Amino acid sequence: GQSPTDPQPPVEPTPPDPPQPAPPIAVQTQPPPAQPDPEPDEEARQALANYEPSSVAVGGFVQARYSKQQDSIAAGDEDGFALRHARLEATARTRAGNLDLSATLDGQLAPDFSLLDALATMSRYWKDSRSQLGVSVGQQLVPISRQNLIHDSQLAFADKAQLVSISPGRDLGLSATASLAGMLRFTGGVFNGE
């Protein structure tokens, strides 16, 4: 055994606990106040007011008919289907200031090719959004017969009335149109007369 006077082995000190990290501090930051957009100069403001996207529309229609003749000996009276109209139309539109500008091409593809309309139009609203003044120049319908002015795609039948054949149809010239409150429309023009 050991006597009480025997030296005791040295006791090693226990290492201190490692330091704990400090809890995170939440810091709220405010975004910088939004800067107001700089005022556009007068020229830029006018350009924005007059800006209107331009557009080009291409379309057309096909109109077929079926005829049945009973005991007809007339030339060309054949039974069956026929292509009465095949039309191709293109219209370009844009805006310049308070003027609406457009150009239109309309061609008939069948039964024979022919250029029907080729005109440029300038128009603007006056008084209110339903009243308009316009000027058209080029080959266009002469504004005489109401049925002649109805577009072929809106006809109830494949052909217009026979009475339309005595009206001038299309001609080169200049026409002016005024509409009032969307109810009245006046059109007049000067044409070649061919």
C-alpha positions in Angstrom: 0.0 0.0 0.0 0.7 3.7 -0.1 1.3 5.9 2.8 -0.5 9.2 3.2 2.8 11.0 2.7 3.4 9.6 -0.7 3.1 12.3 -3.3 -0.2 12.2 -5.3 0.0 12.2 -9.1 -0.7 15.7 -10.5 -4.3 16.3 -11.6 -4.5 17.7 -15.1 -6.8 20.6 -15.4 -9.9 20.2 -17.6 -9.8 22.4 -20.7 -12.4 25.1 -20.8 -15.4 24.7 -23.0 -15.0 26.2 -26.4 -16.6 29.7 -26.8 -20.2 29.5 -28.1 -20.9 31.6 -31.2 -22.9 34.7 -30.6 -26.6 34.4 -31.8 -27.1 36.1 -35.2 -28.4 39.6 -35.1 -31.3 40.3 -37.5 -30.8 43.5 -39.3 -33.6 44.9 -41.5 -32.6 47.1 -44.3 -35.0 49.3 -46.3 -34.6 49.4 -50.0 -33.6 52.8 -51.3 -36.6 54.9 -52.2 -37.5 54.6 -55.9 -36.4 57.5 -58.0 -39.1 59.0 -60.1 -38.7 58.6 -63.8 -37.3 61.6 -65.4 -39.9 63.7 -67.3 -39.7 63.1 -71.0 -38.9 66.1 -73.1 -41.6 67.6 -75.3 -40.4 65.9 -78.4 -40.5 62.4 -76.8 -43.9 63.1 -75.3 -45.2 64.1 -78.7 -43.7 60.9 -80.3 -45.4 58.7 -77.7 -48.7 60.5 -78.3 -48.5 59.9 -82.0 -47.1 56.3 -81.8 -49.5 53.8 -83.3 -48.3 50.4 -84.5 -48.5 49.7 -88.2 -50.3 46.6 -89.4 -50.7 44.6 -92.6 -53.7 42.3 -93.1 -53.9 39.7 -95.9 -57.2 37.9 -96.6 -59.6 36.7 -99.2 -62.5 34.5 -99.9 -63.8 31.9 -102.2 -67.4 31.8 -103.4 -68.7 28.7 -105.2 -72.1 27.9 -106.7 -74.0 25.0 -108.0 -76.3 25.3 -111.0 -78.8 22.9 -112.5 -80.4 23.8 -115.8 -83.5 21.8 -117.0 -83.5 21.2 -120.7 -81.4 24.3 -121.5 -79.9 24.6 -124.9 -78.1 27.9 -124.2 -74.4 27.9 -124.5 -72.6 27.8 -121.2 -75.5 26.5 -119.3 -73.9 23.5 -117.8 -74.9 21.6 -114.7 -72.5 21.4 -111.8 -70.3 23.4 -109.5 -68.5 26.6 -110.6 -66.0 28.9 -108.9 -67.8 32.3 -108.9 -65.3 34.4 -107.0 -61.8 33.9 -105.6 -60.4 37.1 -104.2 -57.2 38.1 -102.5 -57.0 41.3 -100.5 -54.2 43.1 -98.6 -54.5 46.2 -96.5 -51.7 48.1 -94.7 -52.6 50.6 -92.0 -50.6 53.1 -90.0 -51.1 56.4 -88.2 -49.4 59.8 -88.5 -50.4 62.3 -85.9 -54.2 62.4 -85.9 -54.5 60.9 -89.4 -55.3 57.3 -90.2 -53.5 56.1 -93.3 -54.2 52.9 -95.3 -53.4 51.3 -98.6 -55.6 48.6 -100.2 -55.0 46.1 -103.0 -57.8 43.8 -104.0 -57.5 41.3 -106.9 -59.9 38.7 -108.4 -58.2 35.4 -109.1 -61.1 33.5 -110.7 -62.7 33.1 -113.1 -60.1 35.5 -114.6 -57.4 37.6 -112.9 -58.2 41.3 -112.6 -57.0 44.1 -110.3 -60.2 45.4 -108.6 -59.1 48.0 -106.1 -55.8 49.8 -105.7 -56.3 52.9 -103.5 -54.8 54.9 -100.7 -57.0 56.4 -98.0 -56.5 59.2 -95.4 -59.1 59.8 -92.7 -59.5 61.4 -89.3 -62.1 61.6 -86.6 -63.9 64.8 -85.9 -66.4 65.8 -83.2 -66.5 62.3 -81.6 -65.2 58.8 -82.2 -68.1 57.9 -84.4 -67.8 60.8 -86.9 -65.1 60.6 -89.5 -63.8 62.4 -92.6 -61.9 60.5 -95.3 -60.4 60.9 -98.7 -59.5 58.0 -101.1 -57.6 58.1 -104.3 -57.0 55.3 -106.8 -59.1 52.6 -108.5 -62.2 52.0 -106.4 -65.9 51.5 -106.5 -67.9 54.4 -107.8 -70.4 55.3 -105.0 -73.7 55.1 -106.9 -75.6 51.9 -106.2 -75.8 50.7 -102.6 -75.7 47.1 -103.7 -72.6 47.8 -105.8 -70.9 49.1 -102.6 -71.7 45.9 -100.6 -68.6 43.7 -100.5 -69.0 40.5 -102.4 -68.2 38.4 -99.3 -71.4 39.9 -97.6 -73.8 39.1 -100.4 -76.7 36.7 -99.6 -76.4 35.2 -103.1 -73.5 34.4 -105.4 -74.4 37.3 -107.7 -75.6 40.8 -107.3 -78.9 42.0 -108.8 -78.9 42.5 -112.6 -79.7 46.2 -112.1 -76.1 46.6 -110.8 -74.8 46.0 -114.3 -75.8 49.5 -115.4 -73.9 51.2 -112.6 -70.3 52.3 -113.3 -68.6 49.7 -111.1 -64.9 50.6 -110.5 -63.0 53.5 -111.9 -59.9 55.7 -111.2 -60.7 58.8 -109.2 -60.9 60.6 -105.9 -63.7 60.2 -103.4 -64.5 61.9 -100.1 -66.6 60.4 -97.3 -68.1 62.0 -94.2 -69.9 60.0 -91.5 -71.8 61.6 -88.7 -72.4 60.0 -85.3 -72.2 56.5 -86.9 -75.7 57.0 -88.4 -75.3 59.1 -91.6 -72.7 58.7 -94.3 -72.2 60.9 -97.3 -69.8 60.0 -100.2 -69.0 61.8 -103.4 -66.2 61.7 -105.9 -64.7 62.7 -109.2 -63.8 59.8 -111.6 -62.5 59.2 -115.1 -65.9 58.1 -116.3 -64.7 55.1 -118.3 
